[in-house]
């Protein structure tokens, strides 16, 4: 069962990484936390479109969203990438 769960997580990670926009979002988060508006700035996409990309990264476990009053920072979580390397 654990192998299946890990296999599913690995597939989710690769799926998230297969998109250029998502990789660019992760590259931005590698420099520090950011909110959705900050992450959307360099793209010619709507905020809902950027939010969908962030949600895909969250499902893969690559991004965590916090909550600090009205500020909802996104944070990179590189943990799932360790499974890719090993």
MODELLER restraints for C-alpha pairs under 7 A, 6 or more apart:
rsr = mdl.restraints
at = mdl.atoms
rsr.add(forms.Gaussian(group=physical.xy_distance, feature=features.Distance(at['CA:9:A'], at['CA:60:A']), mean=6.69, stdev=0.5))
rsr.add(forms.Gaussian(group=physical.xy_distance, feature=features.Distance(at['CA:10:A'], at['CA:83:A']), mean=6.94, stdev=0.5))
rsr.add(forms.Gaussian(group=physical.xy_distance, feature=features.Distance(at['CA:10:A'], at['CA:84:A']), mean=7.00, stdev=0.5))
rsr.add(forms.Gaussian(group=physical.xy_distance, feature=features.Distance(at['CA:12:A'], at['CA:60:A']), mean=5.16, stdev=0.5))
rsr.add(forms.Gaussian(group=physical.xy_distance, feature=features.Distance(at['CA:13:A'], at['CA:60:A']), mean=5.01, stdev=0.5))
rsr.add(forms.Gaussian(group=physical.xy_distance, feature=features.Distance(at['CA:13:A'], at['CA:80:A']), mean=6.83, stdev=0.5))
rsr.add(forms.Gaussian(group=physical.xy_distance, feature=features.Distance(at['CA:16:A'], at['CA:22:A']), mean=6.74, stdev=0.5))
rsr.add(forms.Gaussian(group=physical.xy_distance, feature=features.Distance(at['CA:16:A'], at['CA:56:A']), mean=6.17, stdev=0.5))
rsr.add(forms.Gaussian(group=physical.xy_distance, feature=features.Distance(at['CA:16:A'], at['CA:57:A']), mean=5.81, stdev=0.5))
rsr.add(forms.Gaussian(group=physical.xy_distance, feature=features.Distance(at['CA:16:A'], at['CA:60:A']), mean=6.53, stdev=0.5))
rsr.add(forms.Gaussian(group=physical.xy_distance, feature=features.Distance(at['CA:17:A'], at['CA:23:A']), mean=5.86, stdev=0.5))
rsr.add(forms.Gaussian(group=physical.xy_distance, feature=features.Distance(at['CA:22:A'], at['CA:53:A']), mean=6.11, stdev=0.5))
rsr.add(forms.Gaussian(group=physical.xy_distance, feature=features.Distance(at['CA:25:A'], at['CA:39:A']), mean=6.39, stdev=0.5))
rsr.add(forms.Gaussian(group=physical.xy_distance, feature=features.Distance(at['CA:26:A'], at['CA:76:A']), mean=6.68, stdev=0.5))
rsr.add(forms.Gaussian(group=physical.xy_distance, feature=features.Distance(at['CA:29:A'], at['CA:75:A']), mean=6.27, stdev=0.5))
rsr.add(forms.Gaussian(group=physical.xy_distance, feature=features.Distance(at['CA:29:A'], at['CA:76:A']), mean=5.52, stdev=0.5))
rsr.add(forms.Gaussian(group=physical.xy_distance, feature=features.Distance(at['CA:30:A'], at['CA:76:A']), mean=6.31, stdev=0.5))
rsr.add(forms.Gaussian(group=physical.xy_distance, feature=features.Distance(at['CA:33:A'], at['CA:73:A']), mean=5.93, stdev=0.5))
rsr.add(forms.Gaussian(group=physical.xy_distance, feature=features.Distance(at['CA:33:A'], at['CA:74:A']), mean=5.52, stdev=0.5))
rsr.add(forms.Gaussian(group=physical.xy_distance, feature=features.Distance(at['CA:33:A'], at['CA:75:A']), mean=4.93, stdev=0.5))
rsr.add(forms.Gaussian(group=physical.xy_distance, feature=features.Distance(at['CA:34:A'], at['CA:73:A']), mean=5.21, stdev=0.5))
rsr.add(forms.Gaussian(group=physical.xy_distance, feature=features.Distance(at['CA:34:A'], at['CA:74:A']), mean=5.39, stdev=0.5))
rsr.add(forms.Gaussian(group=physical.xy_distance, feature=features.Distance(at['CA:35:A'], at['CA:72:A']), mean=5.99, stdev=0.5))
rsr.add(forms.Gaussian(group=physical.xy_distance, feature=features.Distance(at['CA:35:A'], at['CA:73:A']), mean=4.56, stdev=0.5))
rsr.add(forms.Gaussian(group=physical.xy_distance, feature=features.Distance(at['CA:35:A'], at['CA:74:A']), mean=5.73, stdev=0.5))
rsr.add(forms.Gaussian(group=physical.xy_distance, feature=features.Distance(at['CA:36:A'], at['CA:51:A']), mean=6.99, stdev=0.5))
rsr.add(forms.Gaussian(group=physical.xy_distance, feature=features.Distance(at['CA:40:A'], at['CA:47:A']), mean=6.52, stdev=0.5))
rsr.add(forms.Gaussian(group=physical.xy_distance, feature=features.Distance(at['CA:40:A'], at['CA:50:A']), mean=6.09, stdev=0.5))
rsr.add(forms.Gaussian(group=physical.xy_distance, feature=features.Distance(at['CA:57:A'], at['CA:63:A']), mean=5.53, stdev=0.5))
rsr.add(forms.Gaussian(group=physical.xy_distance, feature=features.Distance(at['CA:58:A'], at['CA:64:A']), mean=6.10, stdev=0.5))
rsr.add(forms.Gaussian(group=physical.xy_distance, feature=features.Distance(at['CA:61:A'], at['CA:77:A']), mean=6.86, stdev=0.5))
rsr.add(forms.Gaussian(group=physical.xy_distance, feature=features.Distance(at['CA:61:A'], at['CA:80:A']), mean=6.40, stdev=0.5))
rsr.add(forms.Gaussian(group=physical.xy_distance, feature=features.Distance(at['CA:62:A'], at['CA:76:A']), mean=5.93, stdev=0.5))
rsr.add(forms.Gaussian(group=physical.xy_distance, feature=features.Distance(at['CA:62:A'], at['CA:77:A']), mean=4.83, stdev=0.5))
rsr.add(forms.Gaussian(group=physical.xy_distance, feature=features.Distance(at['CA:62:A'], at['CA:78:A']), mean=5.96, stdev=0.5))
rsr.add(forms.Gaussian(group=physical.xy_distance, feature=features.Distance(at['CA:62:A'], at['CA:80:A']), mean=6.44, stdev=0.5))
rsr.add(forms.Gaussian(group=physical.xy_distance, feature=features.Distance(at['CA:63:A'], at['CA:74:A']), mean=6.38, stdev=0.5))
rsr.add(forms.Gaussian(group=physical.xy_distance, feature=features.Distance(at['CA:63:A'], at['CA:75:A']), mean=5.49, stdev=0.5))
rsr.add(forms.Gaussian(group=physical.xy_distance, feature=features.Distance(at['CA:63:A'], at['CA:76:A']), mean=4.76, stdev=0.5))
rsr.add(forms.Gaussian(group=physical.xy_distance, feature=features.Distance(at['CA:63:A'], at['CA:77:A']), mean=5.39, stdev=0.5))
rsr.add(forms.Gaussian(group=physical.xy_distance, feature=features.Distance(at['CA:64:A'], at['CA:74:A']), mean=5.63, stdev=0.5))
rsr.add(forms.Gaussian(group=physical.xy_distance, feature=features.Distance(at['CA:64:A'], at['CA:75:A']), mean=5.12, stdev=0.5))
rsr.add(forms.Gaussian(group=physical.xy_distance, feature=features.Distance(at['CA:64:A'], at['CA:76:A']), mean=6.47, stdev=0.5))
rsr.add(forms.Gaussian(group=physical.xy_distance, feature=features.Distance(at['CA:64:A'], at['CA:77:A']), mean=6.62, stdev=0.5))
rsr.add(forms.Gaussian(group=physical.xy_distance, feature=features.Distance(at['CA:65:A'], at['CA:72:A']), mean=6.30, stdev=0.5))
rsr.add(forms.Gaussian(group=physical.xy_distance, feature=features.Distance(at['CA:65:A'], at['CA:73:A']), mean=5.73, stdev=0.5))
rsr.add(forms.Gaussian(group=physical.xy_distance, feature=features.Distance(at['CA:65:A'], at['CA:74:A']), mean=4.51, stdev=0.5))
rsr.add(forms.Gaussian(group=physical.xy_distance, feature=features.Distance(at['CA:65:A'], at['CA:75:A']), mean=6.30, stdev=0.5))
rsr.add(forms.Gaussian(group=physical.xy_distance, feature=features.Distance(at['CA:66:A'], at['CA:72:A']), mean=5.26, stdev=0.5))
rsr.add(forms.Gaussian(group=physical.xy_distance, feature=features.Distance(at['CA:66:A'], at['CA:73:A']), mean=5.34, stdev=0.5))
rsr.add(forms.Gaussian(group=physical.xy_distance, feature=features.Distance(at['CA:66:A'], at['CA:74:A']), mean=6.37, stdev=0.5))
rsr.add(forms.Gaussian(group=physical.xy_distance, feature=features.Distance(at['CA:67:A'], at['CA:73:A']), mean=6.76, stdev=0.5))
